[in-house]
């Protein structure tokens, strides 16, 4: 039976230019024309043209232009809400059509226990993809650095740095934890880092959970005796990374955690040197829940997603 819908011309007359909406969403998300252009693989000028086209179509400004980026106006914020909702519905529809037996029909609860920095820097930016694919699964995220065998049955899926074993835990390698020096572009403008020895002019950033990481990397880089300007330590890796983004120093960063920072220009890896391979990130499953459909769905998704993390061509051994 045919579905009655309004004529396409009638719908298109009420729609703004769709490519302009795509550019608008990217600029709003990044707060930057340049970052949006990099994501969309177009020029800064092309993005600006699409935004002007959209503002002319609506007859209102959507952004406030500032020296270090752009801010949404009230009208822009309202439009972003509607555009995001529309794009999410389109994505959900596309996912449904790509699967003959849609996995999104799986329902249940998955309790995910991960390291706080892994949650903030890697899992949360990707979790919307899982929710679109499996809208019937409720994900409950908690964070701790304790060994999973010590938290009992309070988790279904866990992610840790290094091997996880013990009764009731089934574990596998999730992805490599490759580490390289990283810093903000602004820091390099003040004091360039062209080689390992240039690090002596900089502050090295540490976290309490990765105290030995810099020593490992410097030894592999042949600079065991290097003495930096100073050391600054934080109690969480995500604070260490935030300090690097703000230009406070150079961090030895886990590449999976800064993948988006590198892609969007917030951080750069200034030294052409091999990465140091720390112990892998490990995916651990509560054995009593290993056959649950929702747990299996999350395990499959996170494993496939981790496999897409780019890997540098040069890697130091552990």
N, C-alpha and C positions, 0 to 999 in steps of 0.2 A: 504494500500500500504506500503510495507516495506521501512524503511529509510536506505539509504546507508551510512554506516560509515566505517572508517578504521578498520581493524582487531584489536581486543583488544590487542593482543600481540604487534602489532606495536606501539600502543599508550603507553602501559606500558613500553616499552623499552626506551621511551623518558621522562618518569616521574620519579622524585626522589621518595624515600620511603614516602608514604602518612602519616604514623604515625610520621615520623621524621618532616614533614612539620607542623603537628599539634603541636608538641613540640616546634619547632622553633617559631611559631607564639605566643605561650604563653610566652616563654622566652623574645621575643622582646617586647611584650606588657608590661610585668612586669619589664624588666630590671634586672631580677634575676632568677637564676636556682631554688632557693629554693621556691620562690613564684609560679613559674610555676609548680613545682612538687606538691605543695599543691593543686593547682587548678585541676591538672590532676589526683590526688590521686595516685601518684607514688613516687618513691624515687628520691632524688637529683641525685644519681648515674645513674638511668635509664634515666633521662632527659639529663644528660651529654653524655651518650652513644648515644642517638638519634641525638644530635647536632653534635658529632664527625662523625657519619655515614653520615650526610647530608654534612658536610664540605668535607669529603673524596669523596663523590659522585660528588660534584661540583669542587673540587680541589682548593678551595679558603677558607680562613677564613671568617666566617660570623659575629663573635663577637670579640671584644677586651675584654679580661678578665681583670678586675680590682678588687681592694681589696674589694670594696663595691658593686659589681654587674658587669654587662656587658654592653657594648655599641655596637651598630651595626656598622660594617664596611660599606663602600660605597656599596660593593656587597650585604651585608646583608640587607641594606636599600632598595635596588632595588628589592631584592627577597621578602621582606615583602610587598611592594606595590602590587606585582603580587599575592602573596598568599592571602592577605586580600581581594583583588578584587575577586579572585576565590572562597574563602569561602563565601563571601556575595552572589555571584550568586548561589552557592549551597543551601544556606539558603533560598533564595527567591524561588528557585525551590521546596524545601521541603515544604515551606508554601503553595505554590500553590496546591501541591498534597494533602495536608491535609484538604483542604476545597472544598466541592462539589460546592459551590457557592462562589468563591473566594472574600473575602472582599476587596482585593487589587484593585478591579475595582472602588471603591469609589474615587471620585475626588473632590477637593475643597481646601479651605484655612481654617486653624484653627489658631486663634490668642490666644496664651497661655500666661497668665500673672501670674507669680509666684514670690515667695520670692527668692532673689538672691542666698541665700545659698541652698535652695531647688533645684534650677535650677542646680547649680554647682555640688552638692553632690549626688543628687538623680535622677533628670530628665535626664540630659545630658548623664550620663553613660548608660541609658536605651533607649534613643530616637532612636538609630539606629534600634532597634527591631521594633518599630512602623513604621519607614520608610520602612523597608523591607516588612512589612505586608501590608502597605498602600502606595505604591510608588506614587499614584496619588494625595496624599494629601500634600500640602505645609504647614509646621508648622512654625509659626512666634512667637518666644519666646521673651517676654519682662519681665523686672523685676521691681518691686516696692513693698514697704511694705504698701502702702496706702490701705485703705478700698476700695473694688471693687465698692461700690456704688458711690464713689467719682471720679471714672475715666470714668464714663458714658458708652458709648457703644464701648469703645476702646478695648474690649476683648470678646472672645467667651467662654473660659474656664479659670478659675482661681484657684489657690491653696493658702490658707492662714492658719495661725495658729490660731485656735479658730473659733468660729461661725461667719459666714457671712450671713447677712440678708439685707433686704431693697427691695424697689420696683425694679422689673426687674431682680432679682437675685434668682436663684433656687439652694439651697445648700444641701449638704449631707456630712456626715463624710467620709473621705477618708481612714485614718488609724490613729492608736494611736501614740501619740508622747511620747514615753517612754525614760526616761533619766537616765544615769548612769555615774559615774566618768570614764574617759578614759584618757590614756596617752600613750606615746611612750615606747616601750620596753627598749630603751636606758636610759630613765629617771629612770626606775626601777632598772637598773644596778647600777646607781649612788646612789639611795636612795630608798629602797624598800617601797612599800605601801601594807601592809598585813591586815590593819584594818582601820576603819574610823579615828581613832585617829592619825594614821601616816600622815594624810593630813596636820597636823600642821607643818610638816617639808617641805612643798611644797608651790609653788606658785599656786594659784587658778586663772584660766583664765575665763574671763567673756566677754559678748558682751552687748552693750547698749540696745539691744532689749530683753535680757534675764537676766536683773540685779537681779531679785529676785529668779532666779532658784536655785542657790546654797543654799540660805537661806531655801527654801522649802525642798530641799533634806536633808540638815543637820538636820532640825527639825524632819523630818520623821525618820532619822537614829539615833535620840537620841543624837545628838552632837551639840546642839544649841550654846553652848559657845566655840566651837572650834575656835582657832585663827591661821590661816595659816601664813607662812613666809611673804607673801605679796599677793596683788591682782594686776592683770594686766587686763585692759579692752580694747576691740576692738570695732570698730563701725559696724562690720559685723560678723555674726556667722562663715562664711567661713574663715575669718582671725583667729578667735579664734581656729577653728579646725586645721588650718595650723600651728599655734603656738604649738599646742599639738603634732602634727606630728614631729615637729622640736625639741621636748623635752624641751620646755620653761616652762611647767607646766602641771597641771592636769585640764582638762575641764570637765564640766558636759554636756555630749553630747546627742543629740537626736539620738537614736539608728537607725532610718531609714536613717539618714544622714551619719552614719559611718559604715553601714553594710559591704561595700566593704573594708574599712580600716581594720576592724576586720578580715575579711576573708583572707586578703592578708598580715596581720601582721604589718601594719603600726601603728595601735593602738591596745591597749588591755584594757579590763576592769578589773583592778587588785583586786577589793574588792568584796567579796561575800556578796552583800547586795541587797535588793529589789530595783527595778527601781521606780523612781517617775514618775507618769503619769501627764504630762502637758496637756493642752487642745488639743484635736485631731487636726490633719491636716484636713482642710475642702476643699472639691471640690465644686466650685461654677460655675454655668452655666448662661450665659446671656440668660434670658428667651426668648428674641426675636430670638435667634439662636438655641434654644434647640431642634428643630425638624430637623435641618440641618444634612444631612447624614454624612458629614465630622466631625462635632462636636460630633454627636452620636458615631462615630467610635472611636474618641479620648477618649471620656468619658468611653466607654466600655473598651478600652485598659488600661487606667491608673487605673481604678477601679480594674480590674483583676490583674494587675501588683502589685498594692499596697497590695492586699490580700495575696501575696506570701512573704511579709516581715516577717522574723522570729520574734517571740515574746518571751521574757524571761518568765520563770515560776513564778517568784516572782515580784509583782508589788505593789508599795505603792499607796494608794488612792490619789486623787487630794487634 
